Amino acid sequence: MPSIANITTSTVLTTIMEGRVMQGFSAEKFMPSTLVNKRFGKIYSAGQESLRQTSDQMKSGVMSNRVDWDYSSSTYTTEKRGLHASLDADLLDNADQPINLRADATNLLSGIILLGHEVRAATMAGNTTVITQTAAATAAWDAASGQDPRLDIDTGKEAIRTATGRYPTHMITPPACRNALVAYLLSQAQVTYGELSQVVDLPATVQGLIPIVPMVVKDTANLGQDASLSEVYDATKVTLCIVDSPSTLYSGAFLNVRRTKIGPSGFRVRQWYDEATESEFVECQVEEDELTIGATSAYIITTVTT
């Protein structure tokens, strides 16, 4: 491998990697990111101090009442994550436009890194050990009868409001749960067959919540074998949660990711050339730590599908 002096950071490929992130894996929709300067540090929070009632009445000649904060703290440590791929010189020389192997390699590596991020986020969003506010659906939403998604969702919304003082903002609904909910909503509406055939997704909001439908799948087959695709998210769970940028004075967010500033948006793509193998290398990097900020800001509905 060449010396570090021969390794350069590509601004163009880094921009491509950042664009790949913005194209949308679901984790970015319910786990807001915070860029940090250090790979480890503390997170300070005053909890729900904003809900404490303090007299704001002012009298002539008397200072207003002071509001005190009782801080707590937790820690984060970002982990280095990266992948690289080799591009044979002959392939680069013979790749006609519009083929761009460097961009293709960046997209491929970025996607794999983001898939790992998505798997970790999905595990956190469905963890009933951390999220203790959970209950089984009244009946499976795809059952022949007896289901009541509205009651199940309202129960979760009120549980979060009771614990945090706020309603959840988003609902993580895997495809199987989405399909069951769409079918239920249509069964309760007076629509024609023609209208029914055109409805394939949830509306922009459901009971005041923004639905997030994660479409991510993973391949568990070894290299060279036929693909074996499976869902990343648990198809039997729906998670209600508060999506918000974390605040020192009020941590309303359920999940957050700390990313070290190794690039403008926390991402970096590097390149180098190996004369021994006559190959160019592209490497994508990120340093991040996914964190649970407020477990009470989430609620899981289980056994949603059969």
C-alpha positions as CSV (number, residue, x, y, z in Angstrom):
1,M,0.0,0.0,0.0
2,P,1.4,3.5,-0.8
3,S,2.5,6.0,1.8
4,I,0.0,8.4,3.3
5,A,1.4,11.1,1.1
6,N,-0.1,9.5,-1.9
7,I,-3.6,9.3,-0.5
8,T,-5.8,12.3,-1.4
9,T,-9.3,13.3,-0.4
10,S,-11.6,13.7,-3.4
11,T,-14.0,16.7,-3.1
12,V,-16.0,15.5,-6.1
13,L,-16.5,11.9,-4.8
14,T,-17.2,13.2,-1.3
15,T,-20.0,15.2,-2.7
16,I,-21.3,12.1,-4.5
17,M,-21.2,10.2,-1.1
18,E,-23.1,13.1,0.6
19,G,-25.7,13.0,-2.2
20,R,-26.1,9.2,-1.7
21,V,-27.0,9.9,1.9
22,M,-29.6,12.5,1.0
23,Q,-31.2,10.1,-1.5
24,G,-32.7,8.5,1.5
25,F,-32.2,5.6,3.7
26,S,-34.9,5.7,6.3
27,A,-32.6,6.1,9.3
28,E,-31.9,9.7,8.3
29,K,-35.6,10.5,8.6
30,F,-36.0,9.5,12.3
31,M,-32.4,9.8,13.6
32,P,-31.2,13.4,13.1
33,S,-27.5,13.8,13.0
34,T,-25.2,16.2,14.9
35,L,-21.7,17.0,13.7
36,V,-19.1,17.1,16.4
37,N,-15.5,18.1,16.4
38,K,-14.2,15.4,18.7
39,R,-14.5,11.6,18.5
40,F,-15.6,11.4,22.1
41,G,-17.3,13.7,24.5
42,K,-20.3,14.4,26.7
43,I,-23.9,15.2,26.0
44,Y,-25.6,17.4,28.5
45,S,-29.3,17.6,29.0
46,A,-31.7,19.4,31.4
47,G,-34.5,16.9,30.7
48,Q,-38.0,18.2,31.0
49,E,-37.2,21.4,33.0
50,S,-39.2,23.4,30.5
51,L,-42.3,21.8,31.9
52,R,-41.7,23.0,35.5
53,Q,-44.1,25.7,36.4
54,T,-42.3,28.8,37.8
55,S,-44.1,32.0,38.7
56,D,-43.4,34.6,36.0
57,Q,-45.2,37.5,37.8
58,M,-43.0,40.6,38.2
59,K,-43.4,43.3,40.8
60,S,-42.1,46.8,40.7
61,G,-38.5,47.1,42.0
62,V,-38.1,43.3,42.2
63,M,-36.1,41.1,39.8
64,S,-37.9,38.4,37.9
65,N,-37.6,34.8,39.3
66,R,-34.6,32.8,38.2
67,V,-35.0,29.5,36.5
68,D,-32.5,26.8,37.5
69,W,-31.5,23.8,35.5
70,D,-30.5,20.3,36.8
71,Y,-28.2,18.9,34.2
72,S,-27.5,15.3,33.5
73,S,-24.9,13.9,31.1
74,S,-24.1,10.9,28.9
75,T,-21.2,10.1,26.7
76,Y,-20.6,9.4,23.0
77,T,-17.7,7.8,21.2
78,T,-17.8,7.8,17.4
79,E,-16.5,4.7,15.6
80,K,-14.4,4.8,12.4
81,R,-16.2,3.1,9.6
82,G,-15.0,2.7,6.0
83,L,-14.8,0.5,3.0
84,H,-12.6,0.6,-0.1
85,A,-12.7,-1.0,-3.6
86,S,-10.0,-1.4,-6.3
87,L,-10.5,-0.2,-9.9
88,D,-8.3,-1.9,-12.4
89,A,-6.4,0.5,-14.7
90,D,-7.6,-1.3,-17.8
91,L,-11.2,-0.9,-16.6
92,L,-10.7,2.8,-16.0
93,D,-9.1,3.3,-19.4
94,N,-11.8,1.4,-21.3
95,A,-14.9,2.7,-19.5
96,D,-16.7,4.9,-22.0
97,Q,-19.0,7.7,-21.1
98,P,-21.4,8.0,-19.4
99,I,-19.9,5.2,-17.3
100,N,-18.0,6.7,-14.3
101,L,-16.4,3.9,-12.4
102,R,-15.1,6.1,-9.6
103,A,-18.6,7.5,-9.0
104,D,-20.1,4.0,-9.3
105,A,-17.7,2.7,-6.7
106,T,-18.4,5.6,-4.4
107,N,-22.2,5.0,-4.6
108,L,-21.7,1.2,-4.0
109,L,-19.4,1.7,-1.0
110,S,-21.6,4.5,0.4
111,G,-24.7,2.3,0.1
112,I,-23.1,-0.5,2.0
113,I,-21.9,1.8,4.8
114,L,-25.4,3.3,5.0
115,L,-26.9,-0.2,5.1
116,G,-24.9,-0.9,8.2
117,H,-26.1,2.4,9.7
118,E,-29.7,1.4,8.8
119,V,-29.4,-2.0,10.4
120,R,-28.2,-0.5,13.6
121,A,-30.9,2.2,13.6
122,A,-33.6,-0.5,12.9
123,T,-32.4,-2.5,15.8
124,M,-32.6,0.5,18.1
125,A,-36.1,1.5,16.8
126,G,-37.4,-1.9,17.5
127,N,-35.7,-2.6,20.8
128,T,-38.4,-3.4,23.4
129,T,-35.8,-3.7,26.1
130,V,-34.8,0.0,25.8
131,I,-38.2,1.2,24.8
132,T,-40.3,0.1,27.7
133,Q,-43.5,1.8,26.4
134,T,-44.9,-1.0,24.3
135,A,-48.1,-2.9,23.8
136,A,-49.5,-5.5,21.5
137,A,-52.0,-4.4,18.8
138,T,-55.7,-4.9,19.7
139,A,-55.6,-7.5,16.9
140,A,-53.3,-7.9,14.0
141,W,-54.0,-5.2,11.4
142,D,-54.1,-7.7,8.6
143,A,-56.6,-10.0,10.5
144,A,-60.0,-10.8,9.1
145,S,-61.7,-8.8,11.9
146,G,-61.2,-7.2,15.3
147,Q,-58.3,-4.9,14.4
148,D,-58.4,-1.3,15.6
149,P,-55.3,0.6,14.3
150,R,-56.7,3.9,15.4
151,L,-56.9,2.8,19.0
152,D,-53.5,1.3,18.9
153,I,-51.9,4.4,17.5
154,D,-53.8,6.8,19.9
155,T,-52.7,4.7,22.9
156,G,-49.1,5.0,21.8
157,K,-49.5,8.8,21.2
158,E,-51.0,9.4,24.7
159,A,-48.3,7.3,26.3
160,I,-45.5,9.4,24.8
161,R,-47.4,12.7,25.6
162,T,-47.8,11.5,29.2
163,A,-44.1,10.8,29.5
164,T,-42.6,13.8,27.6
165,G,-45.3,16.4,27.3
166,R,-45.3,16.1,23.5
167,Y,-47.0,14.0,21.0
168,P,-44.8,11.9,18.7
169,T,-44.2,13.3,15.2
170,H,-43.4,10.2,13.1
171,M,-44.4,6.6,12.8
172,I,-42.0,3.9,11.5
173,T,-44.2,1.6,9.4
174,P,-42.5,-1.4,7.7
175,P,-44.0,-2.3,4.3
176,A,-46.1,-5.2,5.7
177,C,-47.5,-3.0,8.4
178,R,-48.1,-0.2,5.8
179,N,-49.9,-2.5,3.5
180,A,-52.2,-3.8,6.4
181,L,-52.9,-0.2,7.5
182,V,-53.7,1.0,3.9
183,A,-56.1,-2.0,3.5
184,Y,-57.8,-1.2,6.8
185,L,-58.1,2.5,6.0
186,L,-59.6,1.7,2.7
187,S,-62.1,-0.8,4.2
188,Q,-63.4,2.0,6.4
189,A,-63.8,4.5,3.5
190,Q,-66.5,4.8,0.9
191,V,-64.5,4.4,-2.3
192,T,-65.1,3.0,-5.7
193,Y,-63.2,0.1,-7.2
194,G,-61.3,2.5,-9.5
195,E,-60.3,4.7,-6.6
196,L,-59.2,1.6,-4.6
197,S,-56.9,0.4,-7.3
198,Q,-55.1,3.7,-7.3
199,V,-54.3,3.8,-3.6
200,V,-51.1,2.0,-2.9
201,D,-49.6,4.1,-0.1
202,L,-50.4,5.9,3.1
203,P,-51.4,9.6,3.1
204,A,-48.9,12.3,4.1
205,T,-50.0,12.1,7.7
206,V,-51.8,9.4,9.6
207,Q,-53.5,10.6,12.8
208,G,-51.2,13.5,12.9
209,L,-48.0,11.4,12.4
210,I,-45.7,11.4,9.4
211,P,-45.4,7.8,8.2
212,I,-41.9,6.5,7.4
213,V,-41.9,3.4,5.3
214,P,-38.4,1.8,5.3
215,M,-37.9,0.0,2.0
216,V,-34.4,-1.3,2.9
217,V,-33.5,-4.9,2.4
218,K,-30.2,-6.8,2.9
219,D,-28.5,-9.6,1.1
220,T,-27.4,-12.4,3.5
221,A,-25.8,-14.6,0.7
222,N,-22.1,-15.0,0.4
223,L,-20.2,-13.5,-2.6
224,G,-20.9,-15.5,-5.8
225,Q,-24.1,-17.1,-4.4
226,D,-27.7,-16.3,-5.5
227,A,-29.0,-13.3,-3.6
228,S,-31.0,-14.0,-0.4
229,L,-32.8,-10.7,0.4
230,S,-34.6,-10.0,3.7
231,E,-36.2,-7.0,5.4
232,V,-34.0,-4.9,7.7
233,Y,-36.9,-3.7,9.9
234,D,-39.1,-6.1,11.9
235,A,-42.3,-6.5,9.9
236,T,-44.5,-7.0,13.0
237,K,-43.7,-3.7,14.8
238,V,-44.7,-0.1,14.3
239,T,-42.7,2.5,16.3
240,L,-44.1,5.9,17.2
241,C,-41.4,8.5,18.0
242,I,-40.4,12.1,18.4
243,V,-38.0,13.3,15.7
244,D,-36.3,16.5,16.7
245,S,-32.8,18.0,16.9
246,P,-31.4,17.4,20.3
247,S,-31.3,20.3,22.7
248,T,-29.3,21.0,25.8
249,L,-32.3,22.3,27.6
250,Y,-34.8,19.9,26.4
251,S,-34.0,16.5,24.7
252,G,-37.1,15.7,22.8
253,A,-35.5,13.5,20.2
254,F,-35.7,9.7,20.5
255,L,-32.6,8.9,18.6
256,N,-29.6,10.9,17.4
257,V,-26.3,10.1,15.6
258,R,-23.1,11.9,16.4
259,R,-20.8,12.3,13.4
260,T,-17.2,13.5,13.5
261,K,-16.4,16.3,11.1
262,I,-14.0,14.4,8.9
263,G,-15.7,16.1,6.0
264,P,-18.2,18.9,5.4
265,S,-21.1,16.7,6.3
266,G,-19.2,14.0,8.3
267,F,-18.3,12.0,5.2
268,R,-15.0,11.6,3.2
269,V,-13.9,9.8,0.1
270,R,-10.2,9.1,-0.5
271,Q,-8.2,7.9,-3.5
272,W,-4.8,6.4,-4.1
273,Y,-3.0,4.4,-6.8
274,D,-1.0,1.2,-6.2
275,E,1.7,0.7,-8.8
276,A,2.3,-2.9,-7.8
277,T,-1.2,-4.0,-8.8
278,E,-1.8,-1.2,-11.3
279,S,-5.1,-0.4,-9.6
280,E,-6.7,2.8,-8.3
281,F,-8.4,2.6,-4.9
282,V,-11.5,4.4,-3.7
283,E,-12.3,4.5,0.0
284,C,-15.4,5.9,1.7
285,Q,-15.3,6.8,5.4
286,V,-17.5,8.0,8.2
287,E,-17.1,8.3,12.0
288,E,-20.4,8.0,13.9
289,D,-22.1,6.8,17.0
290,E,-25.9,6.1,17.1
291,L,-27.4,7.1,20.4
292,T,-30.7,6.7,22.2
293,I,-31.4,10.2,23.5
294,G,-34.9,9.8,25.0
295,A,-36.3,6.3,25.3
296,T,-39.6,7.7,26.6
297,S,-40.0,9.6,23.3
298,A,-40.9,6.3,21.6
299,Y,-43.6,3.7,21.7
300,I,-43.7,0.3,20.0
301,I,-46.9,-1.5,18.8
302,T,-46.1,-5.2,18.5
303,T,-47.8,-8.1,16.7
304,V,-49.1,-5.7,14.1
305,T,-49.0,-8.3,11.4
306,T,-49.5,-12.1,11.4
